[in-house]
Amino acid sequence: QKEVEQDPGPLSVPEGAIVSLNCTYSNSAFQYFMWYRQYSRKGPELLMYTYSSGNKEDGRFTAQVDKSSKYISLFIRDSQPSDSATYLCAVGADSGYSTLTFGKGTMLLVSP
Amino acid sequence: EAQVTQNPRYLITVTGKKLTVTCSQNMNHEYMSWYRQDPGLGLRQIYYSMNVEVTDKGDVPEGYKVSRKEKRNFPLILESPSPNQTSLYFCASSLTSGGAHEQFFGPGTRLTVL
């Protein structure tokens, strides 16, 4: 079983739609949960960061972590064409000799 | 400006011709890492470094070498490139490993091996 599973998409939605992106993970030791956004021909950039369970909101973006189900989500409200990108989830354990584990990414296309 | 830089951004080479992709960060980060990104396979870690002179293999280290002689630099070396190393490469750095701190990525190096 892969450590992080993420549907590759593409996910196509009309402008203004609510988008839900999801990942599942297998290792209960993970405590740090991130969403990176990657535009075409660019490096990934951190979008949302959550420690442990719960929700975190930043503008139109909400990150949700359910550690009991090992499930993480990113919600985008009022999606815009500029949100078209690949979204990668990433999980991490305590620092030391651990490294981040990335999902394969979900490509999102928001049409005007 | 805090950043991770990579050079070159694009490279076309031939099988067996040694090459080096440079990576430099100006944030005094201890942790640096190299990834390759391929369609359908996502980001895969090649090598990482916890600090100067401390490096370790990631998930796909075969055919690659790294060194960390200075904190800011982490070059990726392909001593005898092969076509299956054609890929998009990213260097990244963060204050520490794991997930406690944001990982900053470079702009990427697109490598084609003929």
HADDOCK unambig.tbl for C-alpha pairs under 7 A between the chains (distance, minus, plus):
assign (segid A and resid 32 and name CA) (segid B and resid 99 and name CA) 5.28 0.50 0.50
assign (segid A and resid 32 and name CA) (segid B and resid 100 and name CA) 6.67 0.50 0.50
assign (segid A and resid 42 and name CA) (segid B and resid 107 and name CA) 5.46 0.50 0.50
assign (segid A and resid 42 and name CA) (segid B and resid 108 and name CA) 6.74 0.50 0.50
assign (segid A and resid 43 and name CA) (segid B and resid 105 and name CA) 5.61 0.50 0.50
assign (segid A and resid 43 and name CA) (segid B and resid 106 and name CA) 5.83 0.50 0.50
assign (segid A and resid 43 and name CA) (segid B and resid 107 and name CA) 4.80 0.50 0.50
assign (segid A and resid 43 and name CA) (segid B and resid 108 and name CA) 6.00 0.50 0.50
assign (segid A and resid 44 and name CA) (segid B and resid 105 and name CA) 6.14 0.50 0.50
assign (segid A and resid 45 and name CA) (segid B and resid 104 and name CA) 6.89 0.50 0.50
assign (segid A and resid 45 and name CA) (segid B and resid 105 and name CA) 6.91 0.50 0.50
assign (segid A and resid 46 and name CA) (segid B and resid 102 and name CA) 6.90 0.50 0.50
assign (segid A and resid 91 and name CA) (segid B and resid 99 and name CA) 6.77 0.50 0.50
assign (segid A and resid 92 and name CA) (segid B and resid 98 and name CA) 5.06 0.50 0.50
assign (segid A and resid 92 and name CA) (segid B and resid 99 and name CA) 4.31 0.50 0.50
assign (segid A and resid 93 and name CA) (segid B and resid 98 and name CA) 5.44 0.50 0.50
assign (segid A and resid 93 and name CA) (segid B and resid 99 and name CA) 5.98 0.50 0.50
assign (segid A and resid 94 and name CA) (segid B and resid 98 and name CA) 5.61 0.50 0.50
assign (segid A and resid 94 and name CA) (segid B and resid 99 and name CA) 6.61 0.50 0.50
assign (segid A and resid 94 and name CA) (segid B and resid 100 and name CA) 6.79 0.50 0.50
assign (segid A and resid 95 and name CA) (segid B and resid 96 and name CA) 6.40 0.50 0.50
assign (segid A and resid 95 and name CA) (segid B and resid 97 and name CA) 5.08 0.50 0.50
assign (segid A and resid 95 and name CA) (segid B and resid 98 and name CA) 4.16 0.50 0.50
assign (segid A and resid 95 and name CA) (segid B and resid 99 and name CA) 6.42 0.50 0.50
assign (segid A and resid 95 and name CA) (segid B and resid 100 and name CA) 6.26 0.50 0.50
assign (segid A and resid 96 and name CA) (segid B and resid 97 and name CA) 6.33 0.50 0.50
assign (segid A and resid 96 and name CA) (segid B and resid 98 and name CA) 6.77 0.50 0.50
assign (segid A and resid 97 and name CA) (segid B and resid 97 and name CA) 6.77 0.50 0.50
assign (segid A and resid 98 and name CA) (segid B and resid 97 and name CA) 6.18 0.50 0.50
assign (segid A and resid 98 and name CA) (segid B and resid 98 and name CA) 4.75 0.50 0.50
assign (segid A and resid 99 and name CA) (segid B and resid 97 and name CA) 5.47 0.50 0.50
assign (segid A and resid 99 and name CA) (segid B and resid 98 and name CA) 4.25 0.50 0.50
assign (segid A and resid 100 and name CA) (segid B and resid 98 and name CA) 5.32 0.50 0.50
assign (segid A and resid 100 and name CA) (segid B and resid 99 and name CA) 5.92 0.50 0.50
assign (segid A and resid 102 and name CA) (segid B and resid 43 and name CA) 6.65 0.50 0.50
assign (segid A and resid 103 and name CA) (segid B and resid 42 and name CA) 6.93 0.50 0.50
assign (segid A and resid 104 and name CA) (segid B and resid 41 and name CA) 6.19 0.50 0.50
assign (segid A and resid 104 and name CA) (segid B and resid 42 and name CA) 4.02 0.50 0.50
assign (segid A and resid 104 and name CA) (segid B and resid 43 and name CA) 6.49 0.50 0.50
assign (segid A and resid 105 and name CA) (segid B and resid 42 and name CA) 6.52 0.50 0.50
